[in-house]
Amino acid sequence: MEKDFFKMVYEVVKLVPKGRVTSYGAIANYLGSKSSSRVVGYAMNASHKIKPKVPAHRVVNRIGLLSGKKHFETPFQMEELLMKEKIVIKNDKVIDFKKIFWDPQKELKF
C-alpha cells in the first residue's frame, strides 16, 4: 500500500510546473488522504533514488518552509534548485508563497 501511495505522490509531484511550489498537505488532500501529509514527506525523502528524477525541491510545508532540505545531497541544494527556477527564498522560506502555490486540487482535472 505505502509503495503504491509513494508512486501516486511522485506522479503528482512530476506535474508541479517549474517556478511553482506545492505542499505535502496539498498532495495528500489531492490523493484523498488529507491526514497523510507526513507520508508524502516520507515519499519525498525516498524520492532522491527514483529515476526519472522527481522534483522534490518543489514540495515545501504548508507555510512555505523548506522543511525537507536536510534530505538533499547538501543542506543548500533544495534552495539552489528553487532559485534556479526564479523562486525567491529568504531564511529557508519561499517568498510570495501564496502567489506561486500550485494546488493540484485546483490545477489538475480528471
Biopython code that builds the backbone (N, CA, C, O; Angstrom):
import numpy as np
from Bio.PDB.StructureBuilder import StructureBuilder

atoms = [
    (1, "MET", "N", (0.838, -1.206, 0.000)),
    (1, "MET", "CA", (0.000, 0.000, 0.000)),
    (1, "MET", "C", (0.874, 1.258, 0.000)),
    (1, "MET", "O", (0.658, 2.162, -0.807)),
    (2, "GLU", "N", (1.861, 1.317, 0.903)),
    (2, "GLU", "CA", (2.676, 2.527, 1.016)),
    (2, "GLU", "C", (3.442, 2.800, -0.277)),
    (2, "GLU", "O", (3.521, 3.947, -0.717)),
    (3, "LYS", "N", (4.008, 1.758, -0.888)),
    (3, "LYS", "CA", (4.753, 1.954, -2.136)),
    (3, "LYS", "C", (3.831, 2.474, -3.234)),
    (3, "LYS", "O", (4.238, 3.321, -4.030)),
    (4, "ASP", "N", (2.607, 1.985, -3.288)),
    (4, "ASP", "CA", (1.648, 2.492, -4.270)),
    (4, "ASP", "C", (1.334, 3.960, -3.997)),
    (4, "ASP", "O", (1.225, 4.756, -4.930)),
    (5, "PHE", "N", (1.188, 4.320, -2.725)),
    (5, "PHE", "CA", (0.929, 5.710, -2.369)),
    (5, "PHE", "C", (2.116, 6.577, -2.779)),
    (5, "PHE", "O", (1.930, 7.668, -3.318)),
    (6, "PHE", "N", (3.337, 6.097, -2.527)),
    (6, "PHE", "CA", (4.533, 6.835, -2.933)),
    (6, "PHE", "C", (4.510, 7.066, -4.440)),
    (6, "PHE", "O", (4.802, 8.172, -4.896)),
    (7, "LYS", "N", (4.171, 6.049, -5.213)),
    (7, "LYS", "CA", (4.112, 6.192, -6.673)),
    (7, "LYS", "C", (3.104, 7.262, -7.075)),
    (7, "LYS", "O", (3.372, 8.062, -7.972)),
    (8, "MET", "N", (1.945, 7.282, -6.416)),
    (8, "MET", "CA", (0.945, 8.313, -6.725)),
    (8, "MET", "C", (1.476, 9.699, -6.383)),
    (8, "MET", "O", (1.266, 10.653, -7.132)),
    (9, "VAL", "N", (2.164, 9.809, -5.248)),
    (9, "VAL", "CA", (2.770, 11.086, -4.851)),
    (9, "VAL", "C", (3.749, 11.542, -5.929)),
    (9, "VAL", "O", (3.720, 12.700, -6.348)),
    (10, "TYR", "N", (4.606, 10.643, -6.373)),
    (10, "TYR", "CA", (5.607, 11.003, -7.384)),
    (10, "TYR", "C", (4.949, 11.481, -8.678)),
    (10, "TYR", "O", (5.426, 12.425, -9.307)),
    (11, "GLU", "N", (3.868, 10.839, -9.068)),
    (11, "GLU", "CA", (3.184, 11.247, -10.297)),
    (11, "GLU", "C", (2.639, 12.667, -10.178)),
    (11, "GLU", "O", (2.694, 13.432, -11.141)),
    (12, "VAL", "N", (2.114, 13.026, -9.009)),
    (12, "VAL", "CA", (1.613, 14.391, -8.794)),
    (12, "VAL", "C", (2.777, 15.385, -8.785)),
    (12, "VAL", "O", (2.709, 16.430, -9.432)),
    (13, "VAL", "N", (3.833, 15.061, -8.056)),
    (13, "VAL", "CA", (4.968, 15.978, -7.942)),
    (13, "VAL", "C", (5.595, 16.246, -9.312)),
    (13, "VAL", "O", (6.050, 17.360, -9.574)),
    (14, "LYS", "N", (5.623, 15.260, -10.169)),
    (14, "LYS", "CA", (6.181, 15.448, -11.515)),
    (14, "LYS", "C", (5.379, 16.464, -12.333)),
    (14, "LYS", "O", (5.871, 16.980, -13.337)),
    (15, "LEU", "N", (4.154, 16.748, -11.908)),
    (15, "LEU", "CA", (3.291, 17.686, -12.629)),
    (15, "LEU", "C", (3.425, 19.129, -12.134)),
    (15, "LEU", "O", (2.908, 20.050, -12.767)),
    (16, "VAL", "N", (4.112, 19.330, -11.013)),
    (16, "VAL", "CA", (4.285, 20.688, -10.489)),
    (16, "VAL", "C", (5.162, 21.464, -11.479)),
    (16, "VAL", "O", (6.299, 21.071, -11.743)),
    (17, "PRO", "N", (4.638, 22.553, -12.020)),
    (17, "PRO", "CA", (5.412, 23.315, -13.018)),
    (17, "PRO", "C", (6.662, 23.975, -12.435)),
    (17, "PRO", "O", (6.709, 24.293, -11.247)),
    (18, "LYS", "N", (7.660, 24.176, -13.272)),
    (18, "LYS", "CA", (8.848, 24.923, -12.856)),
    (18, "LYS", "C", (8.405, 26.301, -12.401)),
    (18, "LYS", "O", (7.509, 26.906, -12.990)),
    (19, "GLY", "N", (9.042, 26.787, -11.349)),
    (19, "GLY", "CA", (8.710, 28.111, -10.843)),
    (19, "GLY", "C", (7.518, 28.137, -9.914)),
    (19, "GLY", "O", (7.071, 29.208, -9.505)),
    (20, "ARG", "N", (6.999, 26.970, -9.576)),
    (20, "ARG", "CA", (5.857, 26.865, -8.651)),
    (20, "ARG", "C", (6.226, 25.884, -7.540)),
    (20, "ARG", "O", (7.135, 25.070, -7.704)),
    (21, "VAL", "N", (5.525, 25.961, -6.417)),
    (21, "VAL", "CA", (5.706, 25.018, -5.314)),
    (21, "VAL", "C", (4.347, 24.533, -4.840)),
    (21, "VAL", "O", (3.322, 25.179, -5.059)),
    (22, "THR", "N", (4.366, 23.391, -4.193)),
    (22, "THR", "CA", (3.163, 22.853, -3.569)),
    (22, "THR", "C", (3.542, 22.388, -2.171)),
    (22, "THR", "O", (4.694, 22.523, -1.758)),
    (23, "SER", "N", (2.579, 21.841, -1.447)),
    (23, "SER", "CA", (2.859, 21.399, -0.079)),
    (23, "SER", "C", (2.542, 19.920, 0.083)),
    (23, "SER", "O", (1.817, 19.320, -0.711)),
    (24, "TYR", "N", (3.107, 19.363, 1.131)),
    (24, "TYR", "CA", (2.847, 17.961, 1.459)),
    (24, "TYR", "C", (1.341, 17.739, 1.644)),
    (24, "TYR", "O", (0.777, 16.766, 1.143)),
    (25, "GLY", "N", (0.710, 18.655, 2.368)),
    (25, "GLY", "CA", (-0.714, 18.538, 2.645)),
    (25, "GLY", "C", (-1.585, 18.645, 1.413)),
    (25, "GLY", "O", (-2.588, 17.940, 1.295)),
    (26, "ALA", "N", (-1.208, 19.531, 0.484)),
    (26, "ALA", "CA", (-1.989, 19.690, -0.747)),
    (26, "ALA", "C", (-1.947, 18.409, -1.573)),
    (26, "ALA", "O", (-2.948, 18.020, -2.175)),
    (27, "ILE", "N", (-0.787, 17.754, -1.602)),
    (27, "ILE", "CA", (-0.674, 16.496, -2.337)),
    (27, "ILE", "C", (-1.499, 15.413, -1.660)),
    (27, "ILE", "O", (-2.232, 14.682, -2.325)),
    (28, "ALA", "N", (-1.385, 15.307, -0.341)),
    (28, "ALA", "CA", (-2.153, 14.309, 0.409)),
    (28, "ALA", "C", (-3.649, 14.519, 0.198)),
    (28, "ALA", "O", (-4.385, 13.557, -0.025)),
    (29, "ASN", "N", (-4.099, 15.757, 0.265)),
    (29, "ASN", "CA", (-5.504, 16.082, 0.065)),
    (29, "ASN", "C", (-5.955, 15.680, -1.339)),
    (29, "ASN", "O", (-7.021, 15.088, -1.508)),
    (30, "TYR", "N", (-5.146, 16.000, -2.334)),
    (30, "TYR", "CA", (-5.478, 15.657, -3.711)),
    (30, "TYR", "C", (-5.617, 14.149, -3.889)),
    (30, "TYR", "O", (-6.468, 13.680, -4.645)),
    (31, "LEU", "N", (-4.777, 13.398, -3.190)),
    (31, "LEU", "CA", (-4.811, 11.936, -3.305)),
    (31, "LEU", "C", (-5.880, 11.302, -2.419)),
    (31, "LEU", "O", (-5.959, 10.078, -2.313)),
    (32, "GLY", "N", (-6.699, 12.133, -1.786)),
    (32, "GLY", "CA", (-7.817, 11.623, -0.993)),
    (32, "GLY", "C", (-7.427, 11.124, 0.384)),
    (32, "GLY", "O", (-8.163, 10.360, 1.008)),
    (33, "SER", "N", (-6.282, 11.551, 0.850)),
    (33, "SER", "CA", (-5.792, 11.108, 2.151)),
    (33, "SER", "C", (-5.260, 12.322, 2.924)),
    (33, "SER", "O", (-4.068, 12.430, 3.212)),
    (34, "LYS", "N", (-6.177, 13.216, 3.242)),
    (34, "LYS", "CA", (-5.843, 14.522, 3.812)),
    (34, "LYS", "C", (-4.903, 14.453, 5.022)),
    (34, "LYS", "O", (-4.085, 15.349, 5.231)),
    (35, "SER", "N", (-5.024, 13.396, 5.807)),
    (35, "SER", "CA", (-4.199, 13.290, 7.013)),
    (35, "SER", "C", (-2.840, 12.625, 6.762)),
    (35, "SER", "O", (-2.135, 12.288, 7.713)),
    (36, "SER", "N", (-2.473, 12.437, 5.515)),
    (36, "SER", "CA", (-1.229, 11.727, 5.181)),
    (36, "SER", "C", (-0.100, 12.634, 4.703)),
    (36, "SER", "O", (0.777, 12.190, 3.963)),
    (37, "SER", "N", (-0.112, 13.890, 5.114)),
    (37, "SER", "CA", (0.946, 14.792, 4.650)),
    (37, "SER", "C", (2.321, 14.308, 5.105)),
    (37, "SER", "O", (3.308, 14.497, 4.394)),
    (38, "ARG", "N", (2.393, 13.698, 6.263)),
    (38, "ARG", "CA", (3.678, 13.179, 6.744)),
    (38, "ARG", "C", (4.176, 12.047, 5.833)),
    (38, "ARG", "O", (5.373, 11.938, 5.570)),
    (39, "VAL", "N", (3.260, 11.219, 5.361)),
    (39, "VAL", "CA", (3.630, 10.124, 4.453)),
    (39, "VAL", "C", (4.115, 10.699, 3.115)),
    (39, "VAL", "O", (5.016, 10.142, 2.487)),
    (40, "VAL", "N", (3.519, 11.803, 2.688)),
    (40, "VAL", "CA", (4.005, 12.492, 1.485)),
    (40, "VAL", "C", (5.455, 12.939, 1.725)),
    (40, "VAL", "O", (6.293, 12.842, 0.829)),
    (41, "GLY", "N", (5.740, 13.420, 2.916)),
    (41, "GLY", "CA", (7.109, 13.800, 3.272)),
    (41, "GLY", "C", (8.051, 12.609, 3.205)),
    (41, "GLY", "O", (9.170, 12.729, 2.705)),
    (42, "TYR", "N", (7.607, 11.458, 3.704)),
    (42, "TYR", "CA", (8.437, 10.246, 3.621)),
    (42, "TYR", "C", (8.700, 9.888, 2.154)),
    (42, "TYR", "O", (9.805, 9.482, 1.794)),
    (43, "ALA", "N", (7.686, 10.041, 1.329)),
    (43, "ALA", "CA", (7.849, 9.758, -0.107)),
    (43, "ALA", "C", (8.877, 10.703, -0.716)),
    (43, "ALA", "O", (9.703, 10.284, -1.526)),
    (44, "MET", "N", (8.831, 11.979, -0.330)),
    (44, "MET", "CA", (9.799, 12.938, -0.860)),
    (44, "MET", "C", (11.219, 12.578, -0.407)),
    (44, "MET", "O", (12.170, 12.696, -1.180)),
    (45, "ASN", "N", (11.353, 12.143, 0.841)),
    (45, "ASN", "CA", (12.673, 11.742, 1.348)),
    (45, "ASN", "C", (13.232, 10.568, 0.550)),
    (45, "ASN", "O", (14.437, 10.491, 0.311)),
    (46, "ALA", "N", (12.361, 9.663, 0.144)),
    (46, "ALA", "CA", (12.781, 8.477, -0.610)),
    (46, "ALA", "C", (12.917, 8.758, -2.104)),
    (46, "ALA", "O", (13.463, 7.935, -2.839)),
    (47, "SER", "N", (12.434, 9.893, -2.555)),
    (47, "SER", "CA", (12.374, 10.180, -3.991)),
    (47, "SER", "C", (13.730, 10.419, -4.638)),
    (47, "SER", "O", (13.852, 10.355, -5.862)),
    (48, "HIS", "N", (14.735, 10.689, -3.843)),
    (48, "HIS", "CA", (16.045, 11.014, -4.403)),
    (48, "HIS", "C", (16.698, 9.822, -5.096)),
    (48, "HIS", "O", (17.681, 9.981, -5.820)),
    (49, "LYS", "N", (16.151, 8.629, -4.872)),
    (49, "LYS", "CA", (16.686, 7.416, -5.501)),
    (49, "LYS", "C", (15.881, 7.012, -6.738)),
    (49, "LYS", "O", (16.219, 6.033, -7.403)),
    (50, "ILE", "N", (14.830, 7.753, -7.047)),
    (50, "ILE", "CA", (13.911, 7.406, -8.131)),
    (50, "ILE", "C", (14.428, 7.925, -9.471)),
    (50, "ILE", "O", (14.954, 9.035, -9.557)),
    (51, "LYS", "N", (14.277, 7.127, -10.488)),
    (51, "LYS", "CA", (14.561, 7.529, -11.873)),
    (51, "LYS", "C", (13.290, 7.318, -12.676)),
    (51, "LYS", "O", (12.663, 6.272, -12.507)),
    (52, "PRO", "N", (12.867, 8.224, -13.528)),
    (52, "PRO", "CA", (13.432, 9.565, -13.686)),
    (52, "PRO", "C", (13.238, 10.405, -12.423)),
    (52, "PRO", "O", (12.409, 10.096, -11.567)),
    (53, "LYS", "N", (14.011, 11.449, -12.339)),
    (53, "LYS", "CA", (14.008, 12.286, -11.136)),
    (53, "LYS", "C", (12.633, 12.879, -10.840)),
    (53, "LYS", "O", (11.864, 13.215, -11.741)),
    (54, "VAL", "N", (12.360, 12.992, -9.557)),
    (54, "VAL", "CA", (11.140, 13.628, -9.058)),
    (54, "VAL", "C", (11.563, 15.000, -8.528)),
    (54, "VAL", "O", (12.500, 15.075, -7.732)),
    (55, "PRO", "N", (10.908, 16.080, -8.940)),
    (55, "PRO", "CA", (11.314, 17.416, -8.482)),
    (55, "PRO", "C", (10.875, 17.702, -7.041)),
    (55, "PRO", "O", (10.036, 18.567, -6.788)),
    (56, "ALA", "N", (11.463, 16.954, -6.114)),
    (56, "ALA", "CA", (11.099, 17.054, -4.696)),
    (56, "ALA", "C", (11.337, 18.443, -4.122)),
    (56, "ALA", "O", (10.720, 18.815, -3.124)),
    (57, "HIS", "N", (12.223, 19.209, -4.739)),
    (57, "HIS", "CA", (12.513, 20.559, -4.238)),
    (57, "HIS", "C", (11.296, 21.471, -4.345)),
    (57, "HIS", "O", (11.258, 22.514, -3.692)),
    (58, "ARG", "N", (10.313, 21.110, -5.142)),
    (58, "ARG", "CA", (9.110, 21.940, -5.305)),
    (58, "ARG", "C", (8.034, 21.649, -4.252)),
    (58, "ARG", "O", (6.940, 22.211, -4.310)),
    (59, "VAL", "N", (8.343, 20.777, -3.299)),
    (59, "VAL", "CA", (7.386, 20.441, -2.246)),
    (59, "VAL", "C", (7.917, 20.978, -0.925)),
    (59, "VAL", "O", (9.003, 20.611, -0.475)),
    (60, "VAL", "N", (7.125, 21.857, -0.314)),
    (60, "VAL", "CA", (7.510, 22.520, 0.930)),
    (60, "VAL", "C", (6.386, 22.328, 1.957)),
    (60, "VAL", "O", (5.366, 21.708, 1.652)),
    (61, "ASN", "N", (6.569, 22.849, 3.151)),
    (61, "ASN", "CA", (5.493, 22.677, 4.130)),
    (61, "ASN", "C", (4.380, 23.712, 3.904)),
    (61, "ASN", "O", (4.469, 24.538, 2.996)),
    (62, "ARG", "N", (3.361, 23.661, 4.717)),
    (62, "ARG", "CA", (2.135, 24.445, 4.480)),
    (62, "ARG", "C", (2.300, 25.958, 4.562)),
    (62, "ARG", "O", (1.420, 26.709, 4.141)),
    (63, "ILE", "N", (3.442, 26.404, 5.112)),
    (63, "ILE", "CA", (3.671, 27.857, 5.159)),
    (63, "ILE", "C", (4.857, 28.264, 4.280)),
    (63, "ILE", "O", (5.312, 29.406, 4.328)),
    (64, "GLY", "N", (5.351, 27.318, 3.478)),
    (64, "GLY", "CA", (6.414, 27.644, 2.538)),
    (64, "GLY", "C", (7.827, 27.399, 3.025)),
    (64, "GLY", "O", (8.785, 27.784, 2.354)),
    (65, "LEU", "N", (7.976, 26.767, 4.181)),
    (65, "LEU", "CA", (9.315, 26.477, 4.692)),
    (65, "LEU", "C", (9.932, 25.286, 3.968)),
    (65, "LEU", "O", (9.231, 24.341, 3.606)),
    (66, "LEU", "N", (11.239, 25.337, 3.761)),
    (66, "LEU", "CA", (11.966, 24.249, 3.115)),
    (66, "LEU", "C", (12.266, 23.163, 4.151)),
    (66, "LEU", "O", (13.425, 22.892, 4.466)),
    (67, "SER", "N", (11.223, 22.560, 4.663)),
    (67, "SER", "CA", (11.368, 21.598, 5.758)),
    (67, "SER", "C", (12.062, 20.302, 5.347)),
    (67, "SER", "O", (12.534, 19.564, 6.211)),
    (68, "GLY", "N", (12.133, 20.011, 4.053)),
    (68, "GLY", "CA", (12.793, 18.789, 3.603)),
    (68, "GLY", "C", (14.228, 18.976, 3.166)),
    (68, "GLY", "O", (14.830, 18.052, 2.619)),
    (69, "LYS", "N", (14.791, 20.150, 3.395)),
    (69, "LYS", "CA", (16.114, 20.470, 2.849)),
    (69, "LYS", "C", (17.217, 19.551, 3.352)),
    (69, "LYS", "O", (18.207, 19.341, 2.651)),
    (70, "LYS", "N", (17.068, 19.004, 4.541)),
    (70, "LYS", "CA", (18.130, 18.151, 5.090)),
    (70, "LYS", "C", (18.212, 16.793, 4.386)),
    (70, "LYS", "O", (19.162, 16.041, 4.603)),
    (71, "HIS", "N", (17.233, 16.479, 3.555)),
    (71, "HIS", "CA", (17.223, 15.202, 2.850)),
    (71, "HIS", "C", (17.842, 15.289, 1.452)),
    (71, "HIS", "O", (17.846, 14.304, 0.714)),
    (72, "PHE", "N", (18.354, 16.446, 1.094)),
    (72, "PHE", "CA", (19.031, 16.620, -0.184)),
    (72, "PHE", "C", (20.524, 16.359, 0.011)),
    (72, "PHE", "O", (20.994, 16.232, 1.142)),
    (73, "GLU", "N", (21.259, 16.280, -1.083)),
    (73, "GLU", "CA", (22.699, 15.973, -1.002)),
    (73, "GLU", "C", (23.457, 16.946, -0.122)),
    (73, "GLU", "O", (24.354, 16.546, 0.620)),
    (74, "THR", "N", (23.101, 18.233, -0.200)),
    (74, "THR", "CA", (23.701, 19.243, 0.672)),
    (74, "THR", "C", (22.566, 20.021, 1.320)),
    (74, "THR", "O", (21.442, 20.000, 0.818)),
    (75, "PRO", "N", (22.838, 20.704, 2.419)),
    (75, "PRO", "CA", (21.778, 21.484, 3.079)),
    (75, "PRO", "C", (21.278, 22.664, 2.249)),
    (75, "PRO", "O", (20.254, 23.266, 2.573)),
    (76, "PHE", "N", (22.002, 22.993, 1.175)),
    (76, "PHE", "CA", (21.635, 24.148, 0.358)),
    (76, "PHE", "C", (21.059, 23.764, -1.001)),
    (76, "PHE", "O", (20.600, 24.634, -1.741)),
    (77, "GLN", "N", (21.077, 22.487, -1.337)),
    (77, "GLN", "CA", (20.658, 22.058, -2.670)),
    (77, "GLN", "C", (19.196, 22.390, -2.969)),
    (77, "GLN", "O", (18.881, 22.829, -4.075)),
    (78, "MET", "N", (18.311, 22.189, -2.013)),
    (78, "MET", "CA", (16.895, 22.471, -2.251)),
    (78, "MET", "C", (16.701, 23.946, -2.601)),
    (78, "MET", "O", (16.008, 24.273, -3.564)),
    (79, "GLU", "N", (17.308, 24.823, -1.826)),
    (79, "GLU", "CA", (17.212, 26.263, -2.083)),
    (79, "GLU", "C", (17.823, 26.625, -3.432)),
    (79, "GLU", "O", (17.263, 27.433, -4.173)),
    (80, "GLU", "N", (18.968, 26.031, -3.752)),
    (80, "GLU", "CA", (19.634, 26.318, -5.024)),
    (80, "GLU", "C", (18.757, 25.904, -6.210)),
    (80, "GLU", "O", (18.656, 26.637, -7.194)),
    (81, "LEU", "N", (18.129, 24.742, -6.118)),
    (81, "LEU", "CA", (17.261, 24.283, -7.202)),
    (81, "LEU", "C", (16.060, 25.209, -7.382)),
    (81, "LEU", "O", (15.662, 25.503, -8.509)),
    (82, "LEU", "N", (15.485, 25.666, -6.276)),
    (82, "LEU", "CA", (14.351, 26.590, -6.352)),
    (82, "LEU", "C", (14.785, 27.934, -6.929)),
    (82, "LEU", "O", (14.068, 28.529, -7.734)),
    (83, "MET", "N", (15.947, 28.406, -6.523)),
    (83, "MET", "CA", (16.437, 29.691, -7.026)),
    (83, "MET", "C", (16.716, 29.624, -8.529)),
    (83, "MET", "O", (16.538, 30.621, -9.229)),
    (84, "LYS", "N", (17.149, 28.473, -9.032)),
    (84, "LYS", "CA", (17.349, 28.306, -10.483)),
    (84, "LYS", "C", (16.032, 28.479, -11.235)),
    (84, "LYS", "O", (16.021, 28.835, -12.414)),
    (85, "GLU", "N", (14.919, 28.223, -10.537)),
    (85, "GLU", "CA", (13.595, 28.377, -11.141)),
    (85, "GLU", "C", (12.992, 29.743, -10.832)),
    (85, "GLU", "O", (11.790, 29.950, -10.998)),
    (86, "LYS", "N", (13.829, 30.667, -10.384)),
    (86, "LYS", "CA", (13.434, 32.055, -10.100)),
    (86, "LYS", "C", (12.504, 32.169, -8.885)),
    (86, "LYS", "O", (11.746, 33.132, -8.768)),
    (87, "ILE", "N", (12.567, 31.192, -7.993)),
    (87, "ILE", "CA", (11.793, 31.257, -6.750)),
    (87, "ILE", "C", (12.683, 31.896, -5.693)),
    (87, "ILE", "O", (13.810, 31.456, -5.463)),
    (88, "VAL", "N", (12.165, 32.931, -5.060)),
    (88, "VAL", "CA", (12.942, 33.678, -4.065)),
    (88, "VAL", "C", (12.769, 33.013, -2.695)),
    (88, "VAL", "O", (11.656, 32.730, -2.252)),
    (89, "ILE", "N", (13.912, 32.775, -2.042)),
    (89, "ILE", "CA", (13.937, 32.143, -0.725)),
    (89, "ILE", "C", (14.621, 33.088, 0.247)),
    (89, "ILE", "O", (15.646, 33.690, -0.076)),
    (90, "LYS", "N", (14.056, 33.215, 1.429)),
    (90, "LYS", "CA", (14.703, 34.009, 2.484)),
    (90, "LYS", "C", (14.500, 33.268, 3.800)),
    (90, "LYS", "O", (13.377, 32.922, 4.165)),
    (91, "ASN", "N", (15.594, 33.032, 4.499)),
    (91, "ASN", "CA", (15.547, 32.309, 5.775)),
    (91, "ASN", "C", (14.805, 30.973, 5.643)),
    (91, "ASN", "O", (13.947, 30.641, 6.461)),
    (92, "ASP", "N", (15.152, 30.227, 4.611)),
    (92, "ASP", "CA", (14.560, 28.900, 4.351)),
    (92, "ASP", "C", (13.056, 28.936, 4.094)),
    (92, "ASP", "O", (12.364, 27.943, 4.323)),
    (93, "LYS", "N", (12.549, 30.065, 3.625)),
    (93, "LYS", "CA", (11.118, 30.187, 3.367)),
    (93, "LYS", "C", (10.883, 30.785, 1.977)),
    (93, "LYS", "O", (11.590, 31.699, 1.554)),
    (94, "VAL", "N", (9.882, 30.254, 1.280)),
    (94, "VAL", "CA", (9.522, 30.745, -0.045)),
    (94, "VAL", "C", (8.838, 32.104, 0.106)),
    (94, "VAL", "O", (7.846, 32.237, 0.822)),
    (95, "ILE", "N", (9.382, 33.101, -0.574)),
    (95, "ILE", "CA", (8.764, 34.427, -0.599)),
    (95, "ILE", "C", (7.651, 34.376, -1.657)),
    (95, "ILE", "O", (7.798, 33.698, -2.674)),
    (96, "ASP", "N", (6.567, 35.070, -1.427)),
    (96, "ASP", "CA", (5.398, 35.042, -2.313)),
    (96, "ASP", "C", (4.807, 33.633, -2.424)),
    (96, "ASP", "O", (4.330, 33.234, -3.486)),
    (97, "PHE", "N", (4.845, 32.886, -1.317)),
    (97, "PHE", "CA", (4.367, 31.502, -1.297)),
    (97, "PHE", "C", (2.948, 31.374, -1.847)),
    (97, "PHE", "O", (2.689, 30.522, -2.696)),
    (98, "LYS", "N", (2.038, 32.203, -1.375)),
    (98, "LYS", "CA", (0.642, 32.099, -1.838)),
    (98, "LYS", "C", (0.513, 32.386, -3.326)),
    (98, "LYS", "O", (-0.329, 31.799, -4.006)),
    (99, "LYS", "N", (1.340, 33.282, -3.828)),
    (99, "LYS", "CA", (1.280, 33.667, -5.235)),
    (99, "LYS", "C", (1.750, 32.541, -6.159)),
    (99, "LYS", "O", (1.184, 32.351, -7.236)),
    (100, "ILE", "N", (2.768, 31.802, -5.753)),
    (100, "ILE", "CA", (3.305, 30.755, -6.626)),
    (100, "ILE", "C", (2.860, 29.352, -6.216)),
    (100, "ILE", "O", (3.311, 28.359, -6.787)),
    (101, "PHE", "N", (1.969, 29.278, -5.218)),
    (101, "PHE", "CA", (1.498, 27.975, -4.739)),
    (101, "PHE", "C", (0.694, 27.258, -5.827)),
    (101, "PHE", "O", (-0.184, 27.847, -6.457)),
    (102, "TRP", "N", (1.005, 26.005, -6.031)),
    (102, "TRP", "CA", (0.328, 25.158, -7.020)),
    (102, "TRP", "C", (-0.494, 24.129, -6.260)),
    (102, "TRP", "O", (0.058, 23.252, -5.595)),
    (103, "ASP", "N", (-1.815, 24.238, -6.359)),
    (103, "ASP", "CA", (-2.724, 23.321, -5.657)),
    (103, "ASP", "C", (-3.236, 22.287, -6.657)),
    (103, "ASP", "O", (-4.017, 22.631, -7.544)),
    (104, "PRO", "N", (-2.814, 21.028, -6.532)),
    (104, "PRO", "CA", (-3.253, 20.022, -7.504)),
    (104, "PRO", "C", (-4.773, 19.862, -7.543)),
    (104, "PRO", "O", (-5.338, 19.491, -8.572)),
    (105, "GLN", "N", (-5.428, 20.142, -6.420)),
    (105, "GLN", "CA", (-6.887, 20.044, -6.373)),
    (105, "GLN", "C", (-7.550, 21.017, -7.352)),
    (105, "GLN", "O", (-8.596, 20.718, -7.929)),
    (106, "LYS", "N", (-6.933, 22.173, -7.528)),
    (106, "LYS", "CA", (-7.475, 23.195, -8.432)),
    (106, "LYS", "C", (-6.874, 23.110, -9.827)),
    (106, "LYS", "O", (-7.551, 23.401, -10.814)),
    (107, "GLU", "N", (-5.609, 22.713, -9.917)),
    (107, "GLU", "CA", (-4.882, 22.739, -11.181)),
    (107, "GLU", "C", (-5.100, 21.496, -12.053)),
    (107, "GLU", "O", (-5.058, 21.582, -13.280)),
    (108, "LEU", "N", (-5.333, 20.349, -11.419)),
    (108, "LEU", "CA", (-5.470, 19.107, -12.167)),
    (108, "LEU", "C", (-6.929, 18.717, -12.294)),
    (108, "LEU", "O", (-7.670, 18.707, -11.312)),
    (109, "LYS", "N", (-7.321, 18.406, -13.475)),
    (109, "LYS", "CA", (-8.704, 17.986, -13.738)),
    (109, "LYS", "C", (-8.674, 16.555, -14.269)),
    (109, "LYS", "O", (-7.932, 16.234, -15.197)),
    (110, "PHE", "N", (-9.486, 15.718, -13.669)),
    (110, "PHE", "CA", (-9.569, 14.325, -14.166)),
    (110, "PHE", "C", (-10.837, 14.139, -14.950)),
    (110, "PHE", "O", (-11.098, 13.045, -15.452)),
]
sb = StructureBuilder()
sb.init_structure("model")
sb.init_model(0)
sb.init_chain("A")
sb.init_seg("    ")
for serial, (resi, resn, name, xyz) in enumerate(atoms, 1):
    if name == "N":
        sb.init_residue(resn, " ", resi, " ")
    sb.init_atom(name, np.array(xyz, "f"), 0.0, 1.0, " ", f" {name:<3s}", serial, name[0])
structure = sb.get_structure()
